[in-house]
Amino acid sequence: MLARAYAYAKNSVSVASLNVSAFNDIGTAPQWAQEAISEVYRLGLMQGRAVEQFAPKQNGTRAESAQMILNLMSVME
């Protein structure tokens, strides 16, 4: 949702490059999710949970959701 919101706001198309080598657990996510994760990581909207861990199968917290929204608003300014 973050990648689509950014693309919509900027009137652009997502250009995810699948450069998510910073995370060693990204392979457990579906292909479409890997592309979105790559895009939001590239944009600085999400950073992952721990060093080299994105935790794609885990639920997000309210605090993480709030941080993602704040990050989205700051890059759109």
Secondary structure, 3 states (H helix, E strand, C coil): CHHHHHHHHHCCCCCCCCCCCCCCCHHHCCHHHHHHHHHHHHHCCCCCCECCECCCCCCCCHHHHHHHHHHHHHHHC
